[in-house]
Amino acid sequence: DGDGVKADPYKAYQYFSQVAANNAETSPFLPQARFVANAFVALGGYHLHGIPNTEVKADPRRATQLFRYAATYFGDADAQYQLARIYLEGQGAQKDPRVAARWLYSAANKGQYRAQALLGQMMIRGEGVPKQAARGLMWLTLAADAAKERGDEWIKQAYEDAIRETSQDDRIVARNYLEQHLRAANR
């Protein structure tokens, strides 16, 4: 990221590759597992887009493999979100909104706010899942709250669009879903 040193994506790629190669079998229940999962997610991102002027070229299929490993073995929410995007866009795997929705649901339940936003949009529109405007609005409300600190304008816009597109009844039911969700999360 260039925090204290000059940004060097290729060197970061090499470090992440070492972490992933040396620790791929780390138990997902150990505290260090999240760092290993993060390495797989970072590598997936590098393979998805490539690194200019290096031998790391865009390889969406390899990115899919890396995200899938971190999503399934480590249960990593960021990997689940990235894998869902691959299935939504059909880049690296066959486009499948239903599979994407499953991965988004898993990540959203772990608090991954971008997954919450995408899942909410899908539910409001009925894309890949049955239309559930109130439940979709609940997910978008959670995502919009988390996005306030992070500057993800697309999430704020999606939330505002959802408020305009949903009925008063949907908003009341969404509030009830949200209260239930928050109570369950605090148990």
C-alpha positions in Angstrom: 0.0 0.0 0.0 3.0 2.3 0.3 2.6 2.8 4.0 6.1 3.9 5.1 7.7 2.5 2.0 7.3 2.9 -1.7 4.3 0.9 -3.0 5.4 -2.2 -4.8 2.6 -4.5 -5.8 4.9 -7.2 -7.2 7.0 -7.4 -4.0 3.7 -7.6 -2.0 2.6 -10.4 -4.4 5.8 -12.3 -3.6 5.3 -11.9 0.2 1.7 -13.0 0.0 2.7 -16.0 -2.2 5.2 -17.1 0.5 2.7 -16.8 3.2 0.1 -18.7 1.2 2.5 -21.5 0.1 4.0 -22.0 3.6 0.7 -21.8 5.5 -2.0 -23.2 3.3 -2.7 -26.1 5.6 -2.9 -23.9 8.8 -5.9 -24.8 10.8 -8.8 -22.4 10.2 -9.3 -22.3 13.9 -5.9 -20.8 14.8 -5.6 -17.1 15.4 -3.1 -16.7 12.5 -5.5 -18.3 10.0 -7.0 -14.9 9.2 -3.6 -13.7 8.0 -3.2 -16.7 5.8 -6.7 -16.2 4.4 -5.9 -12.5 3.8 -2.9 -13.6 1.8 -5.0 -15.8 -0.4 -7.5 -13.0 -0.9 -4.7 -10.6 -1.9 -3.3 -13.1 -4.3 -6.7 -13.6 -5.8 -6.9 -9.8 -6.4 -3.6 -9.7 -8.1 -4.5 -12.6 -10.3 -7.9 -11.1 -11.1 -6.4 -7.9 -12.4 -2.7 -8.7 -13.0 0.2 -6.6 -12.1 1.4 -4.3 -14.9 5.0 -4.7 -16.1 5.4 -8.1 -14.4 4.8 -11.8 -15.3 1.6 -11.7 -13.2 -1.0 -11.4 -15.9 -4.8 -11.2 -15.3 -5.9 -14.8 -14.8 -9.5 -14.8 -13.5 -9.6 -18.6 -13.3 -6.6 -18.6 -10.9 -8.2 -15.8 -8.9 -11.3 -17.9 -8.6 -9.3 -20.8 -7.2 -7.6 -18.7 -4.7 -10.8 -17.0 -3.5 -12.6 -20.3 -3.4 -9.9 -21.8 -1.2 -10.0 -18.9 1.3 -13.8 -18.9 1.2 -14.3 -22.6 1.8 -11.3 -23.7 3.9 -10.9 -20.5 6.0 -14.5 -19.3 5.8 -13.1 -15.8 5.0 -15.9 -13.3 4.4 -13.8 -11.1 2.0 -13.0 -14.2 -0.1 -16.7 -15.1 -0.1 -17.6 -11.6 -1.3 -14.9 -11.7 -4.1 -16.1 -15.2 -5.1 -19.7 -13.9 -5.3 -18.6 -11.1 -7.5 -16.9 -13.5 -9.9 -20.2 -15.5 -10.2 -22.1 -12.2 -10.6 -19.9 -11.0 -13.4 -19.0 -14.3 -15.0 -15.3 -13.5 -14.9 -13.3 -16.6 -14.0 -16.4 -18.8 -13.6 -19.7 -19.2 -15.4 -22.1 -16.4 -14.5 -24.5 -17.7 -11.8 -26.4 -15.2 -9.7 -27.9 -17.9 -7.5 -24.4 -19.2 -6.5 -23.3 -15.5 -6.1 -26.3 -14.9 -3.7 -25.3 -17.9 -1.6 -21.7 -16.6 -1.2 -23.0 -13.1 -0.5 -25.3 -14.4 2.2 -22.5 -16.2 3.9 -20.3 -13.1 3.8 -23.1 -10.7 4.8 -23.8 -12.8 7.9 -20.2 -12.3 8.9 -20.5 -8.5 8.6 -18.9 -8.0 5.2 -20.6 -4.8 4.3 -20.0 -4.8 0.6 -21.6 -8.3 0.5 -24.5 -6.9 2.5 -25.0 -4.2 0.0 -24.9 -6.4 -3.1 -27.2 -9.0 -1.5 -29.6 -6.2 -0.5 -29.7 -5.0 -4.1 -30.3 -8.5 -5.4 -33.1 -9.1 -3.0 -34.8 -5.7 -3.7 -34.7 -6.4 -7.5 -35.3 -10.2 -7.3 -32.0 -11.0 -9.2 -30.8 -14.5 -8.5 -33.0 -14.7 -5.4 -36.8 -14.3 -4.9 -37.7 -10.6 -4.6 -37.7 -9.7 -0.9 -37.7 -5.9 -0.7 -37.8 -5.6 3.1 -35.0 -8.1 3.7 -33.0 -6.5 1.0 -33.5 -3.1 2.6 -32.3 -4.5 5.9 -29.1 -5.7 4.4 -28.6 -2.3 2.6 -29.2 -0.5 5.9 -26.5 -2.4 7.6 -24.1 -1.9 4.6 -24.9 1.9 4.5 -24.1 2.3 8.2 -20.8 0.5 7.7 -20.0 2.4 4.5 -20.3 5.8 6.3 -16.7 5.5 7.7 -15.3 4.0 4.5 -16.5 6.3 1.8 -18.1 3.7 -0.4 -20.4 6.1 -2.3 -22.0 3.3 -4.4 -23.4 1.7 -1.2 -24.8 5.0 0.0 -26.4 5.5 -3.4 -27.8 2.0 -3.4 -29.4 2.6 0.0 -31.0 5.9 -1.1 -32.3 4.2 -4.3 -33.7 1.3 -2.2 -35.5 3.8 0.1 -37.1 5.4 -3.0 -38.0 2.0 -4.6 -39.5 0.4 -1.5 -42.9 1.0 0.1 -43.6 2.3 3.5 -44.7 -1.2 4.5 -41.4 -2.7 3.2 -39.5 -0.1 5.3 -41.4 -1.0 8.5 -40.8 -4.7 8.0 -37.1 -4.0 7.2 -36.8 -2.2 10.5 -38.2 -5.2 12.3 -35.8 -7.5 10.4 -33.0 -5.2 11.3 -33.9 -5.2 15.0 -34.1 -9.1 15.0 -30.8 -9.3 13.2 -29.0 -7.0 15.7 -30.5 -8.8 18.7 -29.3 -12.2 17.3 -25.9 -10.7 16.6 -25.6 -9.5 20.2 -26.3 -12.9 21.7 
